[in-house]
Amino acid sequence: MERIVFETARIHPAAQAKVANNQRAIVEECQRAVASHDVVVIGMSQNPHPRRARKALLERRVPFHYLEYGSYLGAWRKRTALKMWTGWPTFPMIFVRGTLIGGADELQASLVRGELDALAKA
């Protein structure tokens, strides 16, 4: 299933640069992290779900890279850009070998199925 994204051709040329560069540095930082690490967790402070995901990975001794962007009270523009980039609506956003697997619940299901065991041994 392909995610619906507004076509660039239907964005007025005068608005294209603003659309293309909105919070670009944050998205590029996350792209670099995803390209450089087997497991990346993108979260926010005050949210228990990123904490739960990190705890599960630590308990399984799966190395991961963590990026945190603000809290409920700040950095919402950065988090919105990340949601637009991935299409994932909540935090954490968890990537395994470059693939978005979802959030904390999806991570837990992957751990139960044993899909991340190979990373734990690395």
ROZANU-413661 format. One record per residue (C-alpha): residue number from 1; residue in three letters; x, y, z. Coordinates in nm, 4 decimals. Example, Ala and Ser with C-alpha at 12.3 -4.5 7.8 and 13.67 -1.06 7.14 Angstrom:
residues 2
   num   residu         px         py         pz
     1      ALA     1.2300    -0.4500     0.7800
     2      SER     1.3670    -0.1060     0.7140
//
This chain:
residues 122
   num   residu         px         py         pz
     1      MET     0.0000     0.0000     0.0000
     2      GLU     0.1417     0.3357    -0.1009
     3      ARG     0.1110     0.6366     0.1311
     4      ILE    -0.0685     0.9393    -0.0116
     5      VAL     0.1630     1.2394    -0.0467
     6      PHE     0.0647     1.5637    -0.2158
     7      GLU     0.2232     1.5805    -0.5605
     8      THR     0.5093     1.8277    -0.5954
     9      ALA     0.3794     1.9203    -0.9413
    10      ARG     0.0631     2.0535    -0.7745
    11      ILE     0.2538     2.2852    -0.5394
    12      HIS     0.2993     2.6344    -0.6783
    13      PRO     0.6652     2.6989    -0.7691
    14      ALA     0.6787     2.9914    -0.5252
    15      ALA     0.5854     2.7540    -0.2377
    16      GLN     0.7974     2.4532    -0.3358
    17      ALA     1.1167     2.5652    -0.1588
    18      LYS     0.9319     2.6329     0.1658
    19      VAL     0.7670     2.2909     0.1493
    20      ALA     1.0922     2.1137     0.0599
    21      ASN     1.2964     2.2852     0.3318
    22      ASN     1.0481     2.2755     0.6211
    23      GLN     1.2458     2.1324     0.9175
    24      ARG     1.4827     1.9707     0.6671
    25      ALA     1.7792     1.9618     0.9069
    26      ILE     1.5892     1.7442     1.1567
    27      VAL     1.4731     1.5022     0.8890
    28      GLU     1.8261     1.4787     0.7470
    29      GLU     1.9671     1.4171     1.0964
    30      CYS     1.7258     1.1251     1.1363
    31      GLN     1.8036     0.9938     0.7883
    32      ARG     2.1753     0.9910     0.8713
    33      ALA     2.1112     0.8085     1.1987
    34      VAL     1.8923     0.5491     1.0274
    35      ALA     2.1618     0.4953     0.7637
    36      SER     2.4389     0.4656     1.0263
    37      HIS     2.2815     0.2440     1.2949
    38      ASP     2.1078    -0.0939     1.2892
    39      VAL     1.8408     0.0213     1.5354
    40      VAL     1.7237     0.3799     1.5834
    41      VAL     1.4599     0.4989     1.8276
    42      ILE     1.3220     0.8495     1.7767
    43      GLY     1.1308     0.9772     2.0754
    44      MET     1.0352     1.2648     2.2969
    45      SER     1.0673     1.3339     2.6679
    46      GLN     0.7720     1.2884     2.9032
    47      ASN     0.6279     1.0170     2.6773
    48      PRO     0.6335     0.6714     2.8382
    49      HIS     0.6330     0.4792     2.5092
    50      PRO     0.9853     0.5757     2.3957
    51      ARG     1.1049     0.4853     2.7464
    52      ARG     0.9298     0.1482     2.7207
    53      ALA     1.0905     0.0788     2.3820
    54      ARG     1.4391     0.1704     2.5044
    55      LYS     1.3947    -0.0444     2.8145
    56      ALA     1.2901    -0.3446     2.6032
    57      LEU     1.5956    -0.3048     2.3794
    58      LEU     1.8287    -0.2657     2.6778
    59      GLU     1.6865    -0.5784     2.8427
    60      ARG     1.7534    -0.7749     2.5224
    61      ARG     2.0971    -0.6163     2.4871
    62      VAL     2.0112    -0.4809     2.1437
    63      PRO     2.2323    -0.1778     2.0713
    64      PHE     2.0405     0.1247     1.9505
    65      HIS     2.0810     0.4931     1.8766
    66      TYR     1.8344     0.7290     2.0436
    67      LEU     1.7247     1.0715     1.9199
    68      GLU     1.4914     1.2854     2.1294
    69      TYR     1.2974     1.5877     2.0101
    70      GLY     1.1323     1.7963     2.2767
    71      SER     0.8421     1.7178     2.5041
    72      TYR     0.4701     1.7679     2.4968
    73      LEU     0.5354     2.1379     2.5530
    74      GLY     0.7982     2.2027     2.2876
    75      ALA     0.9569     2.1069     1.9562
    76      TRP     0.6236     2.0068     1.8105
    77      ARG     0.7179     2.1489     1.4701
    78      LYS     1.0207     1.9184     1.4541
    79      ARG     0.8114     1.6179     1.5527
    80      THR     0.5440     1.7104     1.2993
    81      ALA     0.8091     1.7152     1.0245
    82      LEU     0.9206     1.3666     1.1301
    83      LYS     0.5615     1.2438     1.1236
    84      MET     0.5214     1.3868     0.7748
    85      TRP     0.8486     1.2257     0.6629
    86      THR     0.7646     0.8772     0.7907
    87      GLY     0.3871     0.8816     0.7937
    88      TRP     0.4026     0.7293     1.1446
    89      PRO     0.1607     0.9198     1.3719
    90      THR     0.3155     0.8654     1.7165
    91      PHE     0.6393     0.8384     1.9108
    92      PRO     0.8580     0.6473     1.9296
    93      MET     0.9465     0.5811     1.5696
    94      ILE     1.1627     0.2709     1.5530
    95      PHE     1.3827     0.1789     1.2593
    96      VAL     1.5563    -0.1548     1.2160
    97      ARG     1.8206    -0.1744     0.9431
    98      GLY     1.6694     0.1243     0.7658
    99      THR     1.3068     0.0096     0.7834
   100      LEU     1.0433     0.1782     0.9967
   101      ILE     0.8863    -0.1018     1.2014
   102      GLY     0.6468     0.1226     1.3933
   103      GLY     0.6357     0.2179     1.7590
   104      ALA     0.6773     0.0553     2.0981
   105      ASP     0.3965    -0.1988     2.0485
   106      GLU     0.5350    -0.3118     1.7124
   107      LEU     0.8838    -0.3381     1.8622
   108      GLN     0.7521    -0.5552     2.1433
   109      ALA     0.5764    -0.7830     1.8936
   110      SER     0.9011    -0.8123     1.6924
   111      LEU     1.0908    -0.9039     2.0075
   112      VAL     0.8330    -1.1671     2.1015
   113      ARG     0.8565    -1.3173     1.7517
   114      GLY     1.2363    -1.3249     1.7854
   115      GLU     1.2969    -1.1040     1.4845
   116      LEU     1.5597    -0.8921     1.6605
   117      ASP     1.7568    -1.1757     1.8199
   118      ALA     2.0263    -1.1547     1.5543
   119      LEU     2.0914    -0.7911     1.6484
   120      ALA     2.1167    -0.8811     2.0154
   121      LYS     2.4092    -1.1099     1.9353
   122      ALA     2.5923    -0.8523     1.7255
//
